[in-house]
Amino acid sequence: MIKEKTAAAELKELDKKHFFHPTSSIKQQQQSGPAFIFTEGKGIYLYDESGTKVIDGMSSLWNVNVGHGREELGEVAKEQMAKLAFSSSFASFSNEPAIRLAAKIAEIAPGDLNAVFFTSGGSESNDTAYKLARHYWVVKGQPQRQKIISRSKSYHGVNVGATSATGLKPFRDFTNSLAPDFCYVDHMSPDALRARIEQEGPETIAAFIAEPVQGAGGVHVAPENYFKEIRSICDEYGILFITDEVITGFGRTGKLFGIEHYGVVPDMMCFAKGVSSGYAPLGGVVFSQALYEELGELSTGTLLHGYTYSGHPMACAVALKNIDIIEREKLADNAEKRGVDMLNGFEEIKAANPIIRAVRGLGLMGAIEFHSQESADGPLAPRVLAEAAKRGLICRAVVLEGQDILVFSPPLVITNNEMQEMLHILQASVYAVEQSLQK
């Protein structure tokens, strides 16, 4: 036990000194070290170095769709690494896992989405979509079509292009130089898109990008006919329509892809996260057959875009097995059913706690929005987050741009009993904060 405590203390100090954490408070990290040092995961649970067990109510970063500790994914990775760990996909070199994964994604993707460009993750996928959308217009003889329109409250990643497309202004304010030719519209208004197109000039617009459900911006679910109107507007003005399925893909919303709820097909679809459930870094963009064929007809010479790990054999092998698990265990169906349970639970918690303003969700993406409190303690969501962590539940607070929201995306393997456990902890956490406000 003494050795274990000593090891944990050493890891904490090494973390503080050497591990520069993403999306964290630098000052807090340097002073206090890691909030958890996780050592094991099983299903919806994570365990830290002291043996503390917590529910991973966020699937870590919206991505561990098949849950933690799936040994068969490790076995596939080992087998592929022993045979062919890596080979380049440049200069038309290829490998079997990448070929078969591209074919599988084409098989399950909506409509005529049929050709896959692989990346290492979501930010790269979105940057690829912008870059190739602009390349498309260059080879079409319309190089002035270079602007990308995205939505307010959207999140598309942290590469320079992806940051520039992100509608959450604090992410753009983080740096002092952004990529040019990005603009933004209201996140729920097709009329705002039309007005912006007219304002900018349709002949200058390359593409419009949207998440089927906005994730990091607060789990904002689009109205029923929103995307049909968007598709129609894009068609009217000859603008490419891109969906960012980095979070919503591979069963998260109760369908394999979030855009399927709305009955439209984009020209490009970005993916990452759930394609491998986080067991290997992987992402990509799926192109419509028509767009892919046209690029082939019009382009000459070398496509000067690609990443070292595009089509990584081991990552693609893991993704193939991951998709097999999602299909075999009907995890999209489970996400739909457990998502109903989650939303019903949120409604019950809302009815019992006046500090909750609204609840919403689609599949296993959910949000609880609080009434903003004018107090020295600030928004309520971070306080509920802290109470939940003490009780064994990890979730996420969204307080950007004046919002006060707690968001959830548990693994798609969650059972009804586990969902009730999560909701029980959440209710106790909300109640504790509500009681503290009355003192």
N, C-alpha and C positions, 0 to 999 in steps of 0.2 A: 504493500500500500504506500509506504514511504517513497519507494522508487517510482511508483506511478505518479505521485504528487510532484516529485522532483522533475520527472519527465514533462508533465503538463506545464509546470512553471517555466522550464527551459524553453518549451515550444512557444509559450506566450511571449517571452522576452525576445526570442528569435523572430517571431512574427512582427512585434513592435519595431524591431530594428531593421529588418530586411524585406518584409513583404509589403510592397506598395499596393494597397487594395483598390480595385475598381469600385466606382460608385459608392464611396464611403467618405466619411469625414476624416481628412488627413490628420487633423489635430487630435481628434478623439482616438484614432487608431494609434498614433504615436504615444499618447498618454495612457490609454486603457488597454490596448491590445484587442484581440478578437473577442466577439460576443460569444461565440461557440467555436470549439475545435472538434469538428465531426470526424468520427473514426469508422462509422459503419452505418449502413442503411438497409432497411428491409421493408418492402411494400410502401406504405405511406409514412413510415417512421424513419427518423434519423436518431443516432446515438452519438453523444460526445465522449470525450476522453474520460469523464467521470462516471459514465454509464447512464447519464440523464437521457430520457427518451422523450422526443417531441414529435408531434404531427407536422409533417411538411405540407402545410396548407397552401404553399405556392408552387409545388412541384419544383422546388429550388428557384429556377427562373422561368416558370411557366413551361418547363421542358421535359421533366422526367415522367412522361406520359404513362409508361408501362410500370412505373414504380421502381424503387431501389432494390438492389441485390439480385437482379436477374442473371443467374449464373450462365445461362445459355448464351447470353450476349458476350460474356467474357470468353467463353469457349470458342465462339465463332471468331472473335478477335484474335485469340491465340492461334487458332488453326490457320487463319489468313496470313498473320504475321510470319508464321513459320514457313509458309509457302511463297508469298510475295507481299512483303510489308508495304512497299511503296514502288511506284514507277510513275514517270511523268505522263501527262496526257497532252503535252504540247506536241506540235508537228504531227498531229493525227495518231500518235501512239495511244494505245488503249489497254484495257484490262477487263477481265470477265465480270468482276463485281460491279464496276461502274456501268458497263453495258447493261447488265441485267437490272440494276437499280433504276437506270434511266427508263428502261422499258416498263418496269413495274409502276413507276410514278406516272408515266404516260397512260398506263392502263387504268389507274384509279383516279386520275385528275378529271376535273369537269370538262365536258364538251370536247373541243378539238385541241386542247392543250397537249402537246405531243413531243416536244424536244426539250431536253434538260441541259442547262449549263450549270456545272457544279462549282460551289464555293466552299469556304470553311465555316460560314456562319451567316447570321441574319444581316448584319451591317454590310458585309461583302455582297450578299444577294441583292440588297436594295441598291447599292452603288452600281452593281452590274446592270440592273434593270434601267437605271437612269442613263448610264453610259451607252448601252446598246439601243435604247430608244432614240437617243440623239444620233447615234451612228446610222440607224435606220433612215432617219430623215436626211442625213448627209448623202447617203447613197441613193436616196429617192430624188435628189436634186433640190431639196428644200432645207438647206442648212440653217436658215433663220428660225426653224422650229427647234428651239432649244430649251424653252422654259418648262419646268416641272411644277405642277400645282398639287399641293397636298392640303390636308385639313387641319384646322385648329384642334388642339388636344391630341394630335397624332404623335406616335413615336416610331421612328424608322431606323434607329441605330446611332452609332457614335463615330463612324468614319466621317470624313469631312462632308462628303455628299449626303450621307444618311442624316447627319446632324443638321445640315442645311434644309433637308426636307421635313425634319421633325417640327410639328406644329406647336410643341411646348416651348415657349420662348426662353425659359431659363436654360435649356440645353444649348440654344443658339447663343445666349449671352455669355456662356461659359468661356468662349474663345473670342479672339478679337478679329478673326477673319474667316468668313464663310465662303463656300462655293457660290458663284453667281447664278442668277436665273432660276431661283426658286421663289414661289409665292404661295399664299395660303388663303383658304376660304373657310367659312363657318362649317363646323363638322357635321351638321345635320341638315343642311339646306342645299338642295339641288339648284334652287334659284340663285344662290350665292355663287355657285360654280359657273352658271351661265353668265352672270353679270361680270365675273372676273375674266372669263374668256373674251367677252366683248370689250372689256376695258384694256386688256393686254394686246388684243388682236389675235384671232384664231390662227393666223398664219405664223405666229411666233410660239405656239404651244406644242410641245412634243408629247407630253403625257400627263395624266392625272393618276395619282396613287392614293389608295385608301386601305386601311385595315377593315376587314368585315366586321369585327368588334374591336374597338379601341382598347388596348390592354393597359399599358403603363400610364396612359392618360386618364384612367379611372373606370375602365370597363363600361364604355358607352356603347349601347346596342343600337344599331341603326333602325329607323322605322321600316315597316314592312316593304314599302314600295321604293325606298330610297335608292337602292342600287339599280333598279330597273330604270328609274329616271336618269341616273348617272350614266348608265350604259347608253341610253338613248341620246343624251347630250353629247357624249364623246363620239358617237357614230355620226351625229349631225355635223359636227365640226371637224371630223376626221382626226380625232385625237386618240392616242393609244391609252387604254385603260389598264392599269396595273393594280393587282391586289397584293397586299402584304399579309401573307398567311404564316409569317414566322411564328406567331403565337397560336393562331387559330387552326393551323393545319394538323392533320393526322389525329383526328378524333376529339379534339379539345371541346368543340362546341356541340357535340352530339351528332355531327356528320363528319366525314373524313376531312372536308374542307369547309371553312366557314361560309364562303360565298355561295355554297350549295343551298343555304337557307333562303336565298334571294332569287334563285332561278335565272342567273345571268352567268356569262362566261367572260373572263377578262382576256386581254391579248397577251399579258404576261402575269405569272403568279410566282411570287417570291416565297421561299420556304426555308426552314432551318429547324432548330429546337426539337420538336417532336418527331422529326424524321429519324433520329437516332436515340431519342429520349435522353439525350445528354451523355450517352455512353461513348460517343466519339464526336469530335467537332465536325459538323457537316451542314451545308446549306445548298441553295441553288435557286435557279429561276426556270420555270417551265414556260415555253413559248408556244403560241398557237401554231398549228400546222401551216396555216396561210402565211403567218409572219415569218416563220422559219424558212419556208420555201422562197418567199420573196427576198429575204436576206441572202439566200444562196444564189438567186438569180442576179441580184444587183451588185453584190460585193465582189471585189477583185483583190487578189493578193492575200496577205495574211491578216487574220483577225487579231489585232494588236491588243488583246485583252485576255487575261487569264491569271490564275493563282497557282503557286507551287503545289498546293494540295487539292486543286480541282480534280475530282474523280479519284480521290485517295482510295486505294484498294481495300485497306482494312476498314476505314470508316464506311465505305459503301457496303461491305459485307455485313457489318453490324447493323446498318440501316435496313438491309433486306430482311434480316432476322427480326428486327424490331417491328417492321411493318407486318410480318407474318404473325407476330404475337398480337398486335392490334386487331388484325382480322380474325385470327383463330379464337381469341378470347372475347370477340365482339365488344371491344372497349369503347367504340363510338356509341354503341347502344347503351352501355353502362353509363357513359358520360351523360347521355340524355336523361336516363332514369334518375341517377344520383343528382343530376343538376336540378331536376324538379324537387327532389328532397331538400337540396340545399336552399333553393329559393323559398320554398315553403317554410323552412326553418328560419330563414332571414325575416320573413313576414311575421312569424310568431315573436321573434325577438324584438322587432320594430314595434309591434302592438304592446309589448310590455315595457318598452323603454322610450320615453318621449324625446330623448336626445337624438334619436335616429330620424332623419328627414325622409330618406327613400332607400329602397333596395332594388336591385336589378341583376339580371344575369342571363346567360345563354349557355346551356350545357354546363360544363365545369369551369366556367368563368363567372365570377360573381362579385358584387360590390355592395357595401353598406355605406351610405352617405349620411354624415352627421350634420346637425344644425350647428353652424359656426358659433363659437362662444367667444365673446369679447372678454378675455381674461389674460392675466400675465402668463398663464400656462399655455396659451396658444391653442391650436386645433386639437380636437378630441381624438382623431384617428391614431396619432402616435401614442397617446396615453392608453388607449385600448390595446394597441399593438404590444406595449410593454407589459400590460396585465396578462395578455394572452401568452406571451413568451414565458412568464413566470409560472403559468399553469400548464405549459407543455404544448403550445400551438404557435407555429410560425405563420405569419401572414405579412401583408405589406401595406404601408400607409402611402397615400397619394395626397400631397398638400400643395402641389405646384399650382400657380395661378389662382390662388384663393380657394382651392378645393379642399375638402375635408372628408376623405374617402378611405375606407379599408377594402382591399381587394383580395380575392382568393382564387386559387386554381389548383386544387389538390390532384394527386395522381389519378389517372383514369381507372385504376384498379380498386379504388376506394369502395368498400362495402357499405351497406345500409347501416350496420352497427358502428362502423368507423365514422360514418358521416354524423351519426347521432352523438358520438363522442366529441367530434369537432364542434358541433353546434352547442353542446353542453358547456364546453370550455369558453366558447365565444359569448354565450349568454352570461356566464359568471363574470367575464372580463368587462363586458359592457355595463353590467349592473354595478360592478365595483367603481367604475369611473363615474357613473351617474350618481351613486351615493356620495362620492367625494365632492361633487359639485354642490351638494346640499349642505355641506358642513360650513 
